């Protein structure tokens, strides 16, 4: 497994390469820095989705927070709820064929 961590002074997001795809892991923000996690996701999003589509790799994440699941779905194009197990929500983004990517 390979891990790539993106960070700002107030937020951190790790992407872990697994046999299932790229897992959005270890997403944390400094207390009181409410928009920093969102800003970091936006900075990473386009490169992440372009690379995932080019390599046909699934991007996924877990959360126990319905509000955070909605934020991820708004922030990452194509991210959807794939399953719920108790309070745990699995979010998955299936790669787009490169011909179907918006310009």
C-alpha positions as CSV (number, residue, x, y, z in Angstrom):
1,X,0.0,0.0,0.0
2,X,1.2,3.5,-0.8
3,X,0.1,6.6,1.0
4,X,0.2,10.2,-0.1
5,X,-0.6,12.9,2.4
6,X,-1.7,16.4,1.4
7,X,-1.6,19.1,4.0
8,X,-2.2,22.8,4.8
9,X,-1.4,24.5,8.0
10,X,-4.9,23.7,9.2
11,X,-5.9,20.4,7.5
12,X,-4.6,17.0,6.4
13,X,-5.9,14.5,3.9
14,X,-4.3,11.2,3.1
15,X,-5.0,9.0,0.1
16,X,-4.0,5.4,0.4
17,X,-3.7,3.1,-2.6
18,X,-5.3,-0.2,-1.8
19,X,-6.3,-3.3,-3.9
20,X,-9.9,-1.8,-4.0
21,X,-8.8,1.6,-5.2
22,X,-7.8,4.9,-3.7
23,X,-9.0,5.4,-0.1
24,X,-9.6,8.9,1.2
25,X,-8.3,8.4,4.7
26,X,-7.0,10.4,7.7
27,X,-9.0,13.6,7.0
28,X,-8.5,15.9,9.9
29,X,-8.7,19.6,10.6
30,X,-7.4,21.9,13.3
31,X,-10.1,22.6,15.8
32,X,-11.9,25.9,14.8
33,X,-10.7,25.7,11.1
34,X,-14.1,24.8,9.8
35,X,-13.5,25.5,6.0
36,X,-9.9,24.3,5.8
37,X,-10.8,20.7,5.1
38,X,-13.1,21.7,2.3
39,X,-10.5,24.0,0.8
40,X,-7.9,21.2,0.9
41,X,-10.3,18.8,-0.8
42,X,-11.0,21.3,-3.5
43,X,-7.3,21.8,-4.1
44,X,-6.7,18.0,-4.5
45,X,-10.0,17.1,-6.2
46,X,-9.3,17.8,-9.9
47,X,-5.9,16.1,-10.0
48,X,-7.3,13.2,-8.0
49,X,-10.3,12.6,-10.3
50,X,-8.4,13.1,-13.5
51,X,-5.7,10.6,-12.4
52,X,-8.3,8.1,-11.1
53,X,-10.2,8.3,-14.4
54,X,-7.0,8.0,-16.5
55,X,-6.1,4.9,-14.6
56,X,-9.7,3.6,-14.1
57,X,-9.3,3.5,-10.3
58,X,-12.2,3.7,-7.8
59,X,-12.0,6.4,-5.2
60,X,-13.7,5.6,-1.9
61,X,-14.2,6.8,1.7
62,X,-16.0,5.9,4.9
63,X,-17.7,8.2,7.3
64,X,-20.1,8.0,10.2
65,X,-21.4,11.5,9.6
66,X,-24.3,12.0,7.2
67,X,-23.4,15.7,6.9
68,X,-19.8,14.9,5.9
69,X,-21.1,12.3,3.4
70,X,-23.2,15.0,1.7
71,X,-20.2,17.4,1.7
72,X,-18.0,14.7,0.0
73,X,-20.7,14.0,-2.6
74,X,-20.9,17.7,-3.4
75,X,-17.1,18.2,-3.5
76,X,-16.0,15.1,-5.5
77,X,-17.9,14.7,-8.8
78,X,-19.4,11.3,-9.1
79,X,-19.0,10.3,-5.4
80,X,-22.1,8.5,-4.2
81,X,-23.3,6.5,-1.2
82,X,-22.7,2.8,-2.0
83,X,-23.6,1.2,1.3
84,X,-24.6,1.7,4.9
85,X,-23.7,-0.6,7.7
86,X,-25.1,0.7,11.0
87,X,-23.7,4.2,11.3
88,X,-20.9,3.6,8.8
89,X,-21.4,5.1,5.3
90,X,-19.4,3.9,2.3
91,X,-18.9,6.5,-0.4
92,X,-17.6,5.4,-3.8
93,X,-16.6,7.2,-7.0
94,X,-16.5,4.9,-10.0
95,X,-14.0,6.2,-12.6
96,X,-15.4,7.8,-15.8
97,X,-14.1,6.7,-19.1
98,X,-11.8,9.5,-20.3
99,X,-14.1,10.1,-23.4
100,X,-17.0,10.9,-21.0
101,X,-15.1,13.5,-18.9
102,X,-16.5,17.0,-19.1
103,X,-14.1,19.4,-20.8
